[in-house]
Amino acid sequence: MDQQKMQMVLARMMEEKHTFTYKKLVVPMSMRSIYWKYFGFPATDDGDILTKVKIVCILCKTQIAYNRNTSNLRMHLQNKHAHELLELEANTPPRRPSMDAKEKRSHKKSLKAPGGIGPPHIYTTAADGTVQIEGDIQFITDPNISLQNFEDEEGSSNQNNVRVVLKGSSPGLSNQNVAIILPEDNINSTVHGMMDGKTISDAVAEFVILDLQLPDVVEGRGFQRLIATLRSPCEIPSKTKLEEELIPKIYDSFKEAVMSTVACIPGEVGLSVEEWGSGNAEVFITVSVHYQHQSTDTLMETKVLSTIHCPCDADTAQWSLTFENLFMDWNIKLKHVTAVVVATTRPEVLRALADKNLTLVPCLVHSLQLCTSACFEQPDVAAILNKCRTVIGLIARSSTATTALRIQEQMMQLEENGLKMDYPRVWTSTYTMLEQILVRKSIMACVLDNIEGIVDRDAVTLTEDEWKVVEDLVMVLEPFKVTIMTLSEEKTPLISLLKPLLWQLNSSHLKVKEADSETARAFKEMLSDSLSERYSDTAVNLLLQTATTLDPRFKLLPYASEEDKNIISTSMKQMLMKFIEEERGKNAGPVEESPSKKSRLSGKKNRDSHSVK
């Protein structure tokens, strides 16, 4: 079992708890501290130690974690059994001079010898009880064991290494107690050897990457204490080593694996370009590739290729060069790119991609964010949103108002803690805030009465007209929320889903009705026009209609007019003819190279025809 597999096994075993019943409490001869007189390790009737994870106090049966020193033993006696501790230390004879190295080796050899003089334990106490262990792993010292057939990484036999033994296992039981048996004189070095400095450095680097931590975290006192507590002594990689060596090495290794995967993609691929902002107001663009897995026709996979920082002064030429280098670096042929899903409004980025004759499909989620943000930025709506945020902030800062809100919510059987501040960059959070404050309309005045010190009550109280605007907004945006939920239910949303969703929004949900108020009409018209404009490109429409036509789930859906269907029919026929010609070109060579097979086949047909006659 190699080191990595050993670590994985140990990690899994440490997740469970087990209870062991002991009959004796024993202390090995090697443990000479006076404080062991009142403690012992749980053992069987025969004196075999069950675990060294915990020790048990003989006086009160308290279980204490064993950390390979006696400081916690003395602390327990001092806190719980002060009288016994006083007697113990008073009656202890003067400490004998420490043995030199030769005497220590002789002493240990006598303990390990099968016929060694004296009992195996310095203290033995008959006692019944149970011990609960956090996980299956136990480090059990046995001076009499002989470790054989265990080779280290260099292939040489190592007598001081580790042996894993299953204790108390029985057929049919999946949870087995695992004891790691070590020679006592080398237990510390062996356990530490299982996790060398390289492993710790790799683990810290993985922690920084997976949890998106800054490399500076290794310089924090709390982090250093945590690592020292888990394993001491150890060397924590420095911030410089993480930034200049470990993280780049992991990146290069991962990039190489992704490049080998991308190079093996046999067919067409799709790309996505997504803009996002960091906490320090920096803007980045992430480029990903999407493709069909080779082993199945239904599984789609995504690989992130690169994340690019967006300089404020970058123009189209700079972005064009950036994308050229990116595609060249990952060996992506533009002729194999079906389309690029874009979630950005940066004109220089869009022009750089369009100049490469790529079809740019606006991301639906990003488009909905832009459309709804335009609604929220209307002066009247923005003022209402500010009022709502102020009210929620006042309630959150007042314990009296919070309590009153909870009582009213329970009486109305509403969800508790449902009224929360929104995050403006995510429109669904603003929608949820408006939705939740609307269902609490009847109790908001009562809750605000519990807040003291409100100077201008009108500044935090919504008028009837403002409540009507909130109601219209929630009603108009509800289909958008349903659309987002529909997309989230798809494990991998396909582009064929886009056209039916847009058709449903524009033809049904955003269609103006006679019962709509003027505000609702304005919202619907603005949202419908914005969506239609973003997907008005002819090439985009042709791609979306083709994808939807080929998806059997939507064959009965009237998402397109007859004129559009005729256009898509012609386009698909041309695509099929091109595909057939390409396949004929591939098969032309092998057919011409085997005329003998053709003649034998013709002869067989002639014989068959004669026999039929």
Summary of the structure (lengths in Angstrom):
residues: 613
radius of gyration: 36.9
end to end distance: 72.8
largest distance: 121.6
contacts: 1608
relative contact order: 0.05
helix: 54%
strand: 16%
